Amino acid sequence: MTKKNSAAKAFFSIRFEFLICLFLIITLLGVYWQVRTFGFTLFDDTLYVSENRYVKNGLSFKAFKWAFNFENKTNTHWHPLTWLSHALDCHIYGLEPGRHHITNLIFHIISTLLLFLSLKHMTDDLWQSAFVASLFALHPLNVNSVAWIAERKNVLSTFFWMLTVWLYAWYCAKPKLYRYLTVVLSLALGLLSKPMLVTLPCVLILLDYWPLERFQKKWSRNDCIKTRIKKLNPPIASIRHKLASFPFILILEKIPLFIISGITVHLSSSALQDLEPMAGFYAVPMMLRIENALVSYIIYINKMFWPDNLAVFYPYPDMIPLWQTIGAFIILLAITLFAVKKCEQHSYIIIGWLWYIGTLVPALGLVQTGLWPAYADRFTYIPLIGLFIILAYGLPELYFKWHCRKTGLITAVTIILITLIFITYNHVQHWKDDIALFQQTIAVTEDNYIAHNNLGLAFMNHDQPVKAIKHFSEALRIYPGHTLAHNNMGFLLAKQGKIDEAIRYYLNAIWINPDFKKAHANIAVALMKQNRTVEAIEHYQTAVRIDPKYAEVHLNLGVALAGQCMTKEAVNHLYIVLEINDGYEAQAHYNLGNVLRMQENIDDAIYHYLEALQIKPDFVKAHNNLGIAFIQKGKIDKAVINFKKALQINPNAEDAYNNLIKALAITKKEIKTGILQDSLQVVYNLSIPFQIRRDAKNNMVI
């Protein structure tokens, strides 16, 4: 009878697990399915995917090598698995942002299911585990992680976090070496996705205390992988009995995990050198960082219970009132003391609280690189699970003394979940485009110069210059030292033909940050438009000194030097572009062809024009100039062919048309061959504007 009851209980448990998983999947799809129509954002999506030359072309050896390399990670971090996941998306979907969003959603769904199944396996508490997973799945604070393509690192690393916990629970049920190795592998993959998993080994120790209760067990040979006390050296063997009652073995088995975490942190920090120039201009005093860290703990708790005024970026305050810092410290200390006091009676409180406190440490901004927010919703993606655990187990106890506690508990949970679904669904809509995202951010934050700058960029990209200027100006009013806003204002003014005003803004950006390579590159372009080539060359040279692999600047510098008849130096810079292999190869070959033709090195010029056309077959200017080179070589027939190809690609290419007529005129001396007549007939038959066809007809030789 007991066996039958046990089997029936197991059957119903599995059935409920399946239904809960189904509920989580359907609900998440209902809330987040709208992201399939969203695009890339200006805020890091371009840097990570749409304008990242190593990622957007899909998986390749070049992308793989770059992902694991420490170089060329300007303003980004070293997380190779994340880079490869983006490249895989591009390989499969191309640059269709909706599908990239769906990949993020898939990882979030899987992480939710793994969280539910792991907790259920460790605690055997079905409904508490389901509630924790539901809060994780549907809380509005997690929208940034799911709806932001650039936060793939968050959802991917969290997937491996949940997988590691699930595998660890599997290992603890029956410790075996191969099971332990799966835990190590999963953690390593998670760390390669985002170094924030550095706290996971500590969380596993917390789980040993509760709910796995391994601390309360006596040590036996099976509790540690192939470890035998008798094989240890005599000093350790002599304290065998002490080890049997002390959690030394549990910590010892985590040492490989700590080592892997330490190595990953070291490797990640090695890739942050390119972030230092930017970090210097957004540096926050250490005392303010500490104060902000204490207050952030309370802010996140408040947002967990009252998820209002959520934004993509929260700027650092100039100062934090002393009463807030002291108040936050007292609250944190009081909760910690309460959790310690209830440790034996309610273990989930101390474990959940330490989970929250500990996993937030890497995201508190005590160590900063680049532009760091005061706090960020996405930072709570993993930490809030600790508080969710406290809620899931604490709510039933609050209702324990109620006469209708079951009805009341079900009602409360239902209201909470419905509310979260409604708020989250509405919050996801803010991510539909840059304008909606940053307008909402500006509406719920104060003096947010980052949001104003990005909203200005969004309006500029939508060809609304008046609104763009308004927000760039507001960003500079709030923070006059914002170099990006100065640069963007200059770029917009240059597009409008206001070169002098644009140059002033570029100079402001350079004065604030002399190593701002983009401003140097942009001011050089503006100076070239004013025929101030010598000054432009100086700024181009400064930009490539700051970043020797700045291919676009090497390309433009080559053109500028060629214009000054410094052909040898021009050729050197253009060859550097080819070595960098940064997507400018076709233009570099074309420019090399032009420079070499100036040097009357026609054969080499023809070679580079052909290389440019090999990379970019519809390169009209390359066809045109190749035709000119063939004329210089006396190969008129080949010249005519290239001029005609240029006109087929672009019927409005007047240079190609004029050069074709000139080439055909040369053949008048060879009229008997019929080349001129046939070629002019071809010109007439081409799908080019009427005026050009009429001119071709007038030039026909009858």
C-alpha positions in Angstrom: 0.0 0.0 0.0 2.9 2.3 0.9 4.6 1.5 -2.4 1.4 2.3 -4.3 0.9 5.6 -2.5 4.5 6.5 -3.2 4.2 5.7 -6.9 0.9 7.7 -7.1 2.6 10.6 -5.4 5.5 10.5 -7.8 3.1 10.3 -10.8 1.1 13.3 -9.7 4.3 15.2 -8.9 5.6 14.6 -12.4 2.3 15.6 -13.9 2.3 18.9 -12.0 5.9 19.5 -12.9 4.9 19.2 -16.6 1.9 21.5 -16.2 4.0 24.1 -14.3 6.7 24.0 -17.0 4.0 24.4 -19.7 2.5 27.4 -17.8 5.9 29.1 -17.5 6.6 28.6 -21.2 3.2 29.8 -22.4 3.2 32.8 -20.1 6.7 33.9 -21.1 5.8 33.6 -24.8 2.7 35.7 -24.2 4.6 38.4 -22.4 7.8 38.5 -24.5 6.7 37.4 -28.0 6.3 41.0 -29.1 10.2 41.3 -29.1 10.2 39.5 -32.5 9.3 42.8 -34.1 11.8 44.9 -32.2 15.1 46.2 -33.8 18.6 46.8 -32.7 19.2 49.6 -30.2 21.9 52.3 -30.4 22.8 51.4 -26.8 25.5 48.6 -27.3 23.6 46.5 -29.9 25.6 48.2 -32.7 28.8 47.6 -30.8 28.0 43.9 -30.1 26.3 42.9 -33.3 25.0 45.1 -36.1 28.2 47.1 -36.6 30.7 44.6 -35.2 32.7 43.4 -38.2 33.8 40.2 -36.4 30.3 39.2 -35.4 27.9 40.3 -38.2 29.5 38.1 -40.9 28.7 35.0 -38.9 30.8 32.1 -37.5 34.2 31.8 -39.0 37.8 31.1 -37.9 38.4 34.9 -37.9 35.4 35.4 -35.6 36.5 32.5 -33.3 40.0 33.8 -33.1 38.8 37.4 -32.3 36.4 36.1 -29.7 39.2 34.5 -27.6 41.7 37.2 -28.3 42.3 39.9 -25.8 42.9 42.6 -28.4 40.4 44.7 -30.4 37.9 44.7 -27.6 37.5 48.4 -27.5 34.7 49.4 -25.0 33.7 45.8 -24.6 34.6 42.9 -22.3 36.2 39.5 -22.8 33.4 36.9 -22.9 34.2 34.7 -25.9 31.2 32.4 -25.7 28.8 35.4 -25.8 30.6 36.7 -28.9 30.3 33.3 -30.6 26.6 33.1 -29.8 26.0 36.5 -31.4 28.1 35.3 -34.4 26.1 32.1 -34.6 22.8 34.1 -34.7 24.2 36.2 -37.5 25.3 33.1 -39.3 21.8 31.7 -39.1 19.6 34.7 -39.2 21.8 37.4 -40.7 21.0 40.9 -39.2 17.4 40.3 -38.5 17.1 41.7 -35.0 13.7 40.1 -34.2 15.3 36.6 -34.3 18.2 37.7 -32.2 15.6 38.9 -29.6 13.9 35.5 -29.8 17.3 33.7 -29.0 17.5 35.8 -25.8 13.9 34.8 -25.0 14.7 31.1 -25.5 17.6 31.3 -23.1 15.4 33.0 -20.5 12.7 30.3 -20.9 15.3 27.5 -20.5 16.9 29.2 -17.4 13.4 29.5 -15.8 12.7 25.8 -16.3 16.1 24.8 -15.0 15.6 27.0 -11.9 12.3 25.4 -11.2 13.5 21.8 -11.7 16.7 22.4 -9.7 14.8 23.8 -6.7 12.2 21.1 -7.0 14.9 18.4 -7.1 16.8 19.9 -4.1 13.9 20.8 -1.8 11.1 18.5 -3.0 8.8 21.5 -2.6 6.8 21.8 -5.8 4.8 25.0 -5.3 7.5 27.0 -3.6 9.9 26.1 -6.5 7.2 27.0 -9.0 6.7 30.4 -7.3 10.4 31.2 -7.3 10.6 30.3 -11.0 7.5 32.4 -11.8 8.9 35.5 -10.1 12.2 35.0 -12.0 10.4 34.5 -15.3 8.0 37.4 -15.0 9.5 40.1 -12.9 9.8 43.5 -14.7 13.4 44.0 -13.5 14.4 41.2 -15.8 13.1 42.8 -19.0 16.4 44.5 -19.7 18.2 41.2 -19.8 15.7 39.6 -22.1 14.6 42.4 -24.5 18.1 43.8 -24.9 20.2 42.0 -27.6 23.5 43.2 -26.1 22.5 41.5 -22.8 23.0 38.1 -24.4 25.9 37.8 -22.0 23.4 37.9 -19.1 20.9 35.4 -20.4 23.6 33.1 -21.7 25.6 33.1 -18.5 22.5 32.7 -16.4 21.6 29.6 -18.5 24.9 28.1 -17.6 24.4 29.2 -14.0 21.1 27.3 -13.8 22.6 24.4 -15.6 25.5 24.3 -13.1 23.1 24.3 -10.2 21.0 21.5 -11.7 24.1 19.4 -12.4 25.4 20.1 -8.9 22.2 18.8 -7.4 22.5 15.7 -9.7 26.1 15.3 -8.5 25.2 15.6 -4.8 22.6 12.9 -5.1 25.3 10.5 -6.1 28.8 11.9 -6.1 30.8 10.5 -9.0 33.8 12.0 -10.9 32.0 12.3 -14.2 29.1 14.1 -12.6 31.5 16.5 -10.9 33.3 17.2 -14.2 30.0 18.2 -15.8 29.6 20.8 -13.0 33.2 22.1 -13.7 32.5 22.2 -17.5 29.2 24.0 -17.1 30.8 26.6 -14.8 33.6 27.2 -17.2 31.3 27.8 -20.1 29.3 30.2 -17.9 32.4 32.1 -17.0 33.3 32.3 -20.7 29.9 33.9 -21.2 30.2 36.5 -18.4 32.7 36.6 -15.5 29.8 37.5 -13.1 29.5 33.7 -12.4 32.6 34.1 -10.2 30.3 34.0 -7.2 28.7 30.7 -8.2 31.1 28.5 -6.2 30.1 30.4 -3.1 26.4 29.9 -3.9 27.0 26.2 -4.2 28.4 26.2 -0.7 25.3 28.0 0.5 23.2 25.3 -1.2 25.2 22.7 0.7 23.9 24.2 3.9 20.3 24.6 2.6 18.4 22.9 1.0 20.9 20.1 0.3 21.9 19.9 4.1 25.3 18.5 3.3 26.8 20.4 6.2 24.7 18.4 8.6 25.9 15.1 7.3 28.9 13.2 8.6 31.7 12.9 6.1 32.0 9.5 4.4 34.1 8.2 1.5 31.4 8.8 -1.0 31.0 12.5 -0.1 34.1 13.5 -1.9 35.2 12.4 -5.3 37.6 9.5 -5.0 39.1 11.0 -1.8 40.5 8.7 0.8 41.6 10.2 4.2 44.0 7.3 4.6 45.8 8.4 1.5 46.5 11.9 2.9 49.7 12.8 4.7 49.9 11.9 8.4 49.2 15.5 9.7 45.9 15.5 7.9 45.1 11.9 8.7 45.5 12.7 12.3 42.5 15.1 12.3 40.3 12.7 10.5 37.6 12.8 13.2 37.6 16.6 13.1 37.1 16.5 9.4 34.2 14.2 9.8 32.2 16.9 11.6 33.6 20.0 9.8 32.6 21.1 6.3 36.2 21.1 5.2 35.5 18.5 2.5 32.6 20.6 1.1 34.9 23.6 0.7 37.7 21.4 -0.6 35.6 20.1 -3.5 34.9 23.7 -4.6 38.6 24.5 -4.9 38.7 23.6 -8.7 35.7 25.8 -9.2 37.4 28.7 -7.4 40.5 28.2 -9.5 38.6 28.3 -12.7 36.8 31.5 -11.6 40.0 33.1 -10.6 41.6 32.3 -14.0 38.6 33.7 -15.9 38.6 36.9 -13.9 42.3 37.4 -14.6 41.8 36.7 -18.3 38.8 39.1 -18.4 40.8 41.9 -16.7 43.5 41.5 -19.3 41.1 42.6 -22.0 40.0 45.8 -20.3 43.0 47.9 -21.3 41.0 49.6 -24.2 38.4 50.6 -21.7 40.7 52.6 -19.6 40.7 55.8 -21.7 37.0 56.0 -21.5 36.9 55.0 -17.8 39.1 57.9 -16.9 36.4 60.4 -18.0 33.6 58.7 -16.2 35.5 57.8 -13.0 33.6 57.9 -9.8 35.3 58.6 -6.4 35.7 55.4 -4.4 33.8 56.9 -1.4 30.8 57.6 -3.6 31.0 54.1 -5.1 30.8 52.6 -1.6 27.9 54.8 -0.6 26.1 54.0 -3.8 26.7 50.3 -3.3 25.0 50.4 0.1 22.1 52.4 -1.2 21.8 50.2 -4.3 21.0 47.1 -2.2 18.0 48.9 -0.7 16.9 50.3 -4.1 16.9 46.9 -5.7 14.7 45.5 -2.8 12.4 48.4 -3.2 12.1 47.9 -7.0 11.5 44.2 -6.4 8.4 45.0 -4.4 7.4 48.1 -6.3 8.8 47.9 -9.9 8.1 51.4 -11.0 10.1 54.0 -12.9 12.3 51.4 -14.6 14.9 52.6 -17.1 17.8 51.3 -19.2 20.3 53.6 -17.6 20.5 55.3 -14.2 23.2 58.0 -14.0 25.5 58.3 -11.0 24.4 61.1 -8.6 26.8 63.8 -7.7 26.5 62.9 -4.1 24.4 60.7 -1.8 22.9 62.2 1.4 24.6 60.9 4.5 21.3 59.8 6.0 20.6 57.5 3.0 24.0 55.8 3.4 23.6 55.3 7.1 20.0 54.2 6.8 20.9 51.7 4.1 23.7 50.3 6.3 21.5 50.0 9.3 18.7 48.2 7.3 21.2 45.8 5.8 22.8 45.0 9.1 19.4 44.5 10.8 18.2 42.1 8.1 21.5 40.2 8.3 21.3 39.9 12.1 17.6 38.7 11.8 18.6 36.1 9.1 21.4 34.8 11.4 19.1 34.6 14.3 16.6 32.6 12.3 19.3 30.5 10.8 18.5 27.2 12.4 14.8 27.6 12.5 14.4 29.0 9.0 17.5 28.3 7.0 16.1 29.6 3.7 16.2 33.2 5.1 20.0 33.3 5.6 20.7 31.4 2.4 18.4 33.6 0.3 19.8 36.8 1.9 23.4 35.8 1.4 22.6 34.7 -2.1 21.3 38.3 -2.8 24.1 40.1 -0.9 26.9 38.0 -2.4 25.9 37.7 -6.0 25.4 41.4 -6.3 29.0 42.2 -5.3 30.5 42.0 -8.8 27.8 44.4 -10.1 28.0 47.1 -7.3 30.5 49.2 -9.2 33.2 49.1 -6.6 35.5 48.2 -9.5 34.5 50.1 -12.6 35.4 49.9 -16.3 34.0 52.2 -18.9 30.6 53.9 -18.4 29.1 52.4 -15.3 25.5 53.2 -14.0 24.6 54.0 -10.5 22.6 50.8 -10.5 20.9 48.7 -13.3 17.9 46.5 -13.5 19.8 43.8 -15.4 22.3 43.5 -12.4 19.5 41.8 -10.4 18.9 39.0 -12.9 20.5 36.4 -10.7 20.7 38.1 -7.2 17.0 38.5 -6.8 16.5 34.8 -6.9 17.7 34.8 -3.3 15.0 37.2 -2.2 12.4 35.2 -4.3 13.3 32.1 -2.3 12.7 34.0 1.0 9.3 35.1 -0.4 8.3 31.7 -1.6 9.0 30.1 1.7 8.0 33.0 3.9 4.6 33.7 2.5 3.2 30.3 3.5 4.4 30.8 7.0 2.7 34.3 7.2 -0.6 32.6 6.2 0.0 29.6 8.5 -2.2 30.9 11.4 -5.1 31.9 9.1 -8.2 29.8 9.1 -8.5 30.1 5.3 -4.7 30.2 4.8 -4.8 28.0 1.6 -7.4 30.2 -0.1 -5.7 33.4 1.0 -2.3 32.2 -0.2 -3.5 31.1 -3.6 -5.3 34.4 -4.0 -2.2 36.4 -3.0 0.0 34.5 -5.4 -2.4 34.8 -8.2 -2.7 38.6 -7.7 1.1 38.9 -7.6 1.6 36.9 -10.8 -1.2 38.7 -12.8 0.2 42.1 -11.7 3.8 41.1 -12.8 2.5 39.9 -16.1 0.7 43.2 -16.8 3.6 45.4 -15.7 6.2 43.3 -17.6 4.2 43.2 -20.8 3.9 47.0 -20.8 7.5 47.5 -19.9 8.7 45.3 -22.7 7.0 47.6 -25.2 9.4 50.4 -24.3 12.1 48.4 -26.1 10.4 48.5 -29.5 12.7 51.2 -30.8 15.3 53.7 -29.6 13.0 56.7 -29.4 10.5 54.9 -27.2 13.2 53.4 -25.0 15.1 56.7 -24.3 12.0 58.8 -24.1 10.8 56.5 -21.3 14.2 56.6 -19.6 14.2 60.4 -19.6 10.6 60.5 -18.3 11.5 58.4 -15.2 15.0 59.7 -14.4 16.6 63.1 -13.8 19.5 64.8 -15.6 20.1 61.6 -17.6 22.7 62.9 -20.1 23.3 59.4 -21.5 19.6 59.0 -22.4 19.4 62.5 -24.0 22.5 61.8 -26.1 21.1 58.5 -27.3 17.7 59.9 -28.0 19.4 62.6 -30.0 21.2 59.9 -32.0 17.9 58.1 -32.5 16.3 61.3 -33.9 19.3 62.0 -36.1 19.0 58.5 -37.6 15.3 59.2 -38.2 16.2 62.4 -40.0 14.8 64.7 -37.4 17.7 67.1 -36.8 15.8 69.7 -34.8 14.8 67.2 -32.1 18.3 65.7 -32.3 20.0 69.0 -31.6 17.6 69.7 -28.7 18.6 66.5 -27.0 22.3 66.8 -27.7 22.2 70.3 -26.3 20.3 69.0 -23.2 23.0 66.3 -22.7 25.7 69.0 -22.8 23.7 71.3 -20.4 23.6 68.5 -17.9 27.1 67.4 -18.4 29.3 69.8 -20.4 32.1 67.3 -20.4 30.2 64.6 -22.3 32.5 64.0 -25.2 30.1 61.8 -27.1 27.5 64.5 -27.2 30.0 67.0 -28.5 31.1 64.6 -31.2 27.5 63.8 -32.2 26.5 67.4 -32.3 29.5 68.1 -34.6 28.6 65.2 -36.8 25.0 66.4 -37.2 26.1 70.0 -37.9 28.6 68.7 -40.5 25.8 66.8 -42.2 23.9 70.0 -42.4 26.9 71.7 -44.0 27.7 73.8 -41.0 31.3 72.9 -41.0 32.7 75.7 -38.9 30.2 75.0 -36.1 30.9 71.2 -36.4 34.6 71.8 -36.0 34.1 73.8 -32.8 32.2 70.9 -31.2 34.9 68.4 -32.4 37.6 70.6 -30.8 35.6 70.7 -27.5 35.5 66.9 -27.5 39.2 66.7 -28.2 40.0 69.3 -25.5 38.1 67.2 -23.0 39.6 63.9 -24.1 42.7 64.3 -26.3 42.6 60.5 -27.0 39.1 60.6 -28.4 40.0 59.0 -31.7 36.5 59.3 -33.3 36.5 63.1 -32.8 40.0 63.3 -34.4 38.7 61.3 -37.3 35.5 63.4 -37.7 37.3 66.7 -37.5 39.7 65.6 -40.1 36.8 64.8 -42.5 35.4 68.3 -41.8 38.8 69.9 -42.5 39.1 68.0 -45.7 35.8 69.6 -46.8 37.3 73.0 -46.3 40.5 72.0 -48.2 42.5 72.3 -45.1 44.3 69.1 -45.9 47.5 69.6 -43.9 45.4 70.1 -40.6 43.3 67.1 -41.5 46.4 64.9 -42.0 47.5 65.9 -38.5 44.2 64.8 -36.9 44.2 61.6 -39.0 47.7 60.8 -37.8 46.7 61.5 -34.2 43.8 59.1 -34.5 46.0 56.2 -35.9 48.5 56.9 -33.2 45.8 56.4 -30.6 44.5 53.3 -32.4 47.0 51.8 -34.9 44.3 49.5 -36.2 41.8 52.2 -37.0 41.3 51.1 -40.6 38.8 53.8 -41.7 41.3 56.5 -40.7 44.2 54.8 -42.4 42.1 54.7 -45.6 41.2 58.4 -45.4 44.8 59.3 -44.4 46.0 57.5 -47.5 43.7 59.6 -49.7 44.7 62.8 -48.0 48.4 62.1 -48.4 48.0 61.2 -52.0 46.3 64.6 -52.5 49.5 66.1 -51.1 51.6 64.1 -53.6 53.0 62.0 -50.7 52.3 58.9 -52.6 54.8 56.6 -50.8 53.3 57.4 -47.4 49.8 57.1 -48.9 50.5 53.6 -50.2 51.9 52.5 -46.8 48.7 53.5 -45.1 46.5 51.8 -47.7 48.5 48.6 -47.3 47.9 48.8 -43.6 44.2 48.8 -44.3 44.6 45.5 -46.2 46.6 44.0 -43.3 43.9 45.0 -40.7 41.3 43.3 -42.9 38.5 45.4 -41.4 35.9 45.5 -44.1 37.5 48.3 -46.1 39.5 46.1 -48.4 37.6 47.0 -51.6 38.0 50.7 -51.0 41.7 50.3 -50.1 42.4 48.4 -53.3 40.5 51.0 -55.3 42.5 53.9 -53.6 45.7 52.0 -54.2 44.9 51.7 -57.8 44.3 55.5 -58.0 47.6 56.3 -56.2 49.6 53.8 -58.4 48.0 55.2 -61.5 49.2 58.6 -60.4 52.7 57.1 -60.2 52.1 55.7 -63.8 52.4 52.2 -62.4 49.5 51.1 -64.5 50.0 47.3 -64.2 49.9 47.4 -60.4 47.0 49.9 -60.6 45.0 47.5 -62.8 45.8 44.6 -60.4 44.3 46.6 -57.4 41.2 47.7 -59.4 40.6 44.0 -60.2 41.0 43.0 -56.6 38.5 45.7 -55.6 36.0 44.3 -58.1 36.7 40.8 -56.9 35.5 41.9 -53.4 32.8 44.3 -54.6 31.6 43.4 -58.2 29.2 46.4 -58.3 31.9 49.0 -57.5 31.1 51.5 -60.2 34.1 53.8 -59.6 36.4 50.8 -59.7 35.0 49.8 -63.1 35.4 53.4 -64.4 38.9 53.8 -63.2 39.9 50.4 -64.4 38.6 51.4 -67.8 40.8 54.6 -67.7 43.8 52.4 -66.8 43.2 50.1 -69.7 43.1 53.2 -72.0 46.5 54.2 -70.7 47.7 50.7 -71.5 46.1 51.0 -75.0 43.6 48.3 -74.4 40.5 50.2 -75.6 38.3 47.2 -76.0 38.7 46.2 -72.3 38.2 49.9 -71.3 34.9 49.9 -73.2 33.8 46.8 -71.5 34.4 48.3 -68.0 32.7 51.6 -68.8 29.7 49.6 -70.0 29.6 47.6 -66.8 29.7 50.7 -64.8 26.7 52.1 -66.7 24.8 48.8 -66.4 25.2 49.0 -62.6 24.4 52.7 -62.4 22.9 54.3 -65.5 23.4 57.7 -64.0 27.2 57.3 -63.8 28.2 60.4 -66.0 31.9 59.9 -65.6 31.6 56.4 -67.0 29.5 57.6 -69.8 31.9 60.4 -70.7 34.9 58.1 -70.5 33.0 55.6 -72.7 32.4 58.2 -75.4 36.1 59.2 -75.2 37.2 55.6 -75.6 34.9 55.2 -78.5 36.2 58.4 -80.1 39.8 57.0 -79.9 38.6 54.1 -82.1 37.5 56.4 -84.9 41.0 55.9 -86.4 40.0 52.2 -86.6 36.6 52.7 -88.0 37.0 49.9 -90.4 37.0 47.4 -87.6 33.4 48.3 -86.7 34.2 48.6 -83.0 33.0 52.2 -82.8 29.7 51.6 -84.6 28.9 48.4 -82.5 29.9 50.0 -79.2 27.8 53.2 -79.8 24.9 51.0 -80.6 25.4 49.2 -77.3 25.4 52.5 -75.5 22.2 53.5 -77.2 20.5 50.2 -76.2 21.6 50.5 -72.5 19.0 51.3 -69.9 20.4 54.8 -69.2 18.7 58.2 -69.1 17.2 59.5 -72.3 19.7 62.4 -72.6 22.7 60.0 -72.6 21.0 57.7 -75.1 20.3 60.6 -77.4 23.9 61.7 -77.2 25.1 58.2 -78.0 22.8 58.2 -81.0 24.2 61.5 -82.2 27.7 60.1 -82.0 26.9 57.0 -84.1 28.9 56.6 -87.3 26.6 55.6 -90.2 
